[in-house]
């Protein structure tokens, strides 16, 4: 892929996805040196990834709840998906 093919735009889109941005420290530390991943960096990335995922799920839930309040649907059933 080249610059004419839009590689820069594609990379910008990827960075905005959950998981990529949080893993940048690991990618940066391991590029070119095939080094083992520092355990502290790994734990930090995992923590950031969990937080970002939780925040995204919370935003989705808020959006869905608000969306259904405005529609004709009067009952929303909450499903507990924790621990699955």
C-alpha positions in Angstrom: 0.0 0.0 0.0 1.3 3.5 -0.8 0.5 7.1 0.1 -1.5 7.4 -3.1 -3.6 4.4 -1.9 -4.5 6.2 1.3 -2.2 4.4 3.8 -2.1 7.5 6.0 -5.8 7.8 6.2 -6.2 4.1 6.9 -3.7 4.3 9.7 -5.5 7.3 11.2 -8.7 5.3 11.2 -7.1 2.3 12.8 -5.6 4.4 15.6 -9.2 5.5 16.5 -10.3 1.9 17.0 -10.4 0.5 20.5 -7.2 -1.6 21.0 -4.8 0.0 18.6 -4.2 3.3 20.4 -3.7 1.4 23.7 -1.1 -0.9 22.2 1.1 1.8 20.7 3.6 1.7 23.6 4.2 -2.0 23.0 4.5 -1.6 19.3 6.9 1.4 19.7 9.1 -0.6 22.2 9.3 -3.7 20.1 9.7 -2.3 16.5 13.1 -3.2 15.0 14.6 -4.8 18.1 12.5 -8.0 18.5 12.8 -7.3 22.3 10.5 -9.0 24.8 7.6 -6.9 25.9 8.3 -5.1 29.2 5.9 -6.5 31.8 5.1 -3.1 33.2 4.3 -1.7 29.7 2.2 -4.7 29.0 0.2 -4.3 32.2 -0.3 -0.6 31.5 -1.6 -1.3 28.0 -4.0 -4.0 29.3 -5.3 -1.6 31.9 -5.8 1.2 29.3 -7.5 -1.3 26.9 -9.9 -2.4 29.6 -10.8 1.2 30.5 -11.3 2.2 26.9 -13.5 -0.9 26.3 -15.6 -0.2 29.4 -16.0 3.5 28.4 -17.1 2.6 24.9 -19.6 0.1 26.2 -21.0 2.7 28.6 -21.4 5.2 25.8 -23.2 2.6 23.7 -25.5 1.8 26.5 -26.3 5.4 27.1 -26.9 6.0 23.4 -29.2 2.9 23.1 -31.2 3.8 26.2 -31.7 7.4 25.0 -32.6 6.2 21.5 -35.2 3.8 22.7 -36.7 6.3 25.1 -37.6 8.5 22.0 -39.0 5.7 19.9 -42.2 3.7 20.1 -40.6 0.9 22.1 -41.7 1.2 25.7 -39.8 -1.6 27.2 -36.0 -2.2 27.1 -34.7 -5.4 28.6 -31.2 -5.2 30.1 -29.0 -8.3 29.6 -26.1 -8.8 31.9 -23.2 -9.9 29.8 -20.5 -9.6 32.4 -18.5 -12.6 33.0 -19.1 -14.1 29.6 
